[in-house]
Amino acid sequence: MRKRWAASYEDCNDADFLRIDPALRLAIGKDHKVGAGQSMLSRLENDVLGNAVGLEALDGALIRATDALLKRKNKKRLIIDLDSTEDPAHGEREGVAYTGHFGKNCFHPLFCFTSDGDCLGAKLRPGNVHSADGALDFITRFMERYRPWFKLFWLRGDAAFANAEIYEYCEEKRITYLIRLPANRILMGLIEPHLNRPVGRPPKSGVQVKMVALHYQAKSWSKSRRVVARSSGTGVSFSPGSVLW
């Protein structure tokens, strides 16, 4: 299967043609025997890999590869980036749904990467779920596994993951989190005294970036948290976070 994907044949129905390809048969050691066709590969993907045991085995293989990679890099700080994206799909596959945000029928998977771009894990989800749906359960295994390995441990995410549940978990585990916070009237009021000119009107000397630390408590939060506001000539962004190392 890996050789088929490496040759840019994504779909199983391509296997019906590739199974008789002389070069591919030679590459996989089939000699004069034909390779697996579409029906056999579909059974492999659905009956063998597409169940709890198969998915756990695939996750285990990825984790073992990641362990070796992180040990080889021997860094003192690990930065984990949490994100979701759309995976366009066609037909009536299980889990495919129309999503207004993306404007298409798709899946909506979660991903965890290191700041170097190494994939820690992925989770396939239905297309109509919120970006943060199941996010805490998804990242917990990476946090629990790799937190003892590093002196500095950071989690980064966009505004879709701005919720108190993730904040509280990171604070309990002494993890620095940098998650963008959607702007609102109260936050803009807090930052206004620090703006020398209206947003969108940069000075003639060029765009000046200002970082301001303030404290803010949303209604859904159990306590006030430190929020860092970044202002420039193009707008203002907010990120709650705790420096806990």
BELHU-V974436 format. One record per backbone hydrogen bond with DSSP energy under -1.0 kcal/mol. CO is the residue of the C=O (numbers start at 1). NH is the residue of the N-H. Records with the same first field share a line. If there is no record, write none. Layout:
CO: NH / NH
This chain:
1: 5
2: 6
3: 7
4: 9
5: 8
11: 14
12: 15
14: 17 / 18
15: 19
18: 21
19: 35
21: 25
22: 26
23: 27
24: 28
25: 30
30: 33
37: 41
38: 42
39: 43
40: 44
41: 45
42: 46
43: 47 / 48
44: 49
51: 55
52: 56
53: 57
54: 58
55: 59
56: 60
57: 61
58: 62
59: 63
60: 64
61: 65
62: 66
63: 67
64: 68
65: 69
66: 70
67: 71
68: 72
69: 73
70: 74
76: 152
78: 154
79: 115
80: 156
81: 113
83: 111
87: 107
93: 96
95: 127
97: 106
99: 103 / 104
104: 99
105: 89
106: 97
107: 87
109: 85
110: 123
111: 83
112: 120 / 121
113: 81
114: 117
118: 114
121: 112
123: 110
125: 108
126: 129
130: 133
132: 135
134: 138
135: 139
136: 140
139: 143
140: 144
141: 145
142: 146
143: 147
146: 149
147: 150
152: 78
153: 176
154: 80
155: 178
156: 82
157: 180
158: 161
159: 162
161: 163
163: 167
164: 168
165: 169
166: 170
167: 171
168: 172
169: 173
170: 175
176: 155
178: 157
179: 240
184: 188
185: 189
186: 190
187: 191
188: 192
191: 194
192: 195
198: 201
203: 206
210: 231
212: 229
214: 227
216: 225
218: 221
225: 216
226: 241
227: 214
228: 239
229: 212
230: 237
231: 210
235: 232
237: 230
238: 181
239: 228
240: 179
